[in-house]
Amino acid sequence: MAFVSSGYNPDKPMENRISDIGPQKFDAFYPPVIGKNKGKWLYHEILEPGVLVHVAESGDEVFTVRCGGARLMSVTHIREICELADKHCDGYLRFTTRNNIEFMVDSKDKVDALKKDLVDRKFDGGSFKFPIGGTGAGISNIVHTQGWIHCHTPASDASGTVKAAMDELFKDFQDMRLPAKLRVSMACCLNMCGAVHCSDIAILGYHRKPPMLDHEYLDKMCEIPLAIAACPTAAIKPSKVEVNGKKLNSVAVKDERCMYCGNCYTMCPSMPLANAEGDGIVLMAGGKVSNRISNPKFSKVVVAFLPNETPRWPSMTATINRMVEAYAKGANKYERVGDWAERIGWERFFDACEIDFTHHLIDDFRDAAYYTWRQTTNFKL
């Protein structure tokens, strides 16, 4: 009766329907020229780094200016983005999956004014608020996770490492000198909320020590069965401990089983994992999602551990820079990092990038199904 008294008619369920609950339909946000030509685009070109044009069957054109954006943005920054969209693009813009901002206009004469406005906007320190680039055979924005700002299990920071790395790689964001596109990702722990398993170069925060146990408060703060069940390797078991002469319910951790994932800390705040000496960074390389030239690939560990050298991570940035320069110098046109490494051999990859090789980096996974299952999107005849 409540629905009937409020005016709901079960015979006409869409009548007077409230439609502002949840997200609106995506096509309501298309710029008119994109809505008009949806599914009817002929081709696109990259006119210069950060500037693209899409041409439709009707002859309509859309010019896109891509600029770098931050993973975490302030309200004032977002308002400035909206101001730019209102000023140049009739209020329309889009974000890419790598946190780039794309401003779209429907004629070429609007592009120069938009570019000038973007380049002229700078922070007080002099850096660009909206650097233009990130297209084609260059480095796009680094997709990353939360890091020390929001996440409770990170082994390294995300925003800090990405800022330091992108400062080093910024020239390749603004041009397209590389053999092919190069994607860099960052995840701040082994749970890998970032795309580090399939990126050309990847930064991964890594714990090396098992969780600490605060026995005095563990039973008061945690559901012990939940903490035990959260462990993917069955490294945690119930235990009785004595603290200040009192017998307490707690847990014990079998160190050799622990894989340092932090799931237990998610369930139990008395099992913190962070450790200044044990936490650091692993670098990976050679992954990709594309099936162009070769099958999609998982990233491989190429640097087993680097310490957290806050605030600029100099060892990490220097190593990444060597990898990019070696790739730019040695790869053939269109080869991704993994394709290049496999062509020259991983031994030569380590030599070219001036990276030390250790036995910890040997990939010794073998499985008959690995060679027989159809695991990729490539066609097999």
Secondary structure, 3 states (H helix, E strand, C coil): CHHHHCCCCCCCCCCCCCCCCCCCCHHHHCCHHHHHCCCCEEEEEEEECCEEEEEECCCCEEEEEEECCCCCCCHHHHHHHHHHHHHHCCCCEEECCCCCEEEEECCHHHHHHHHHHHHHCECCCCCECCCECCCCCCECCCEECCCCCCCCCCCCCCHHHHHHHHHHHHHHHHCCCCCCCECEEEECCCCCCCCHHHCCEEEEEECCCCCCCCHHHHHHHCCHHHHHHHCCCCCEEEEEEEECCEEEEEEEECHHHCCCCCHHHHHCCCCCCCCCCCCEEEEEECCECCCCCCCCECCEEEEEEEECCCCCCHHHHHHHHHHHHHHHHHCCCCCCHHHHHHHHCHHHHHHHCCCCCCHHHCCCCCCHHHHHCCCCCCCCC
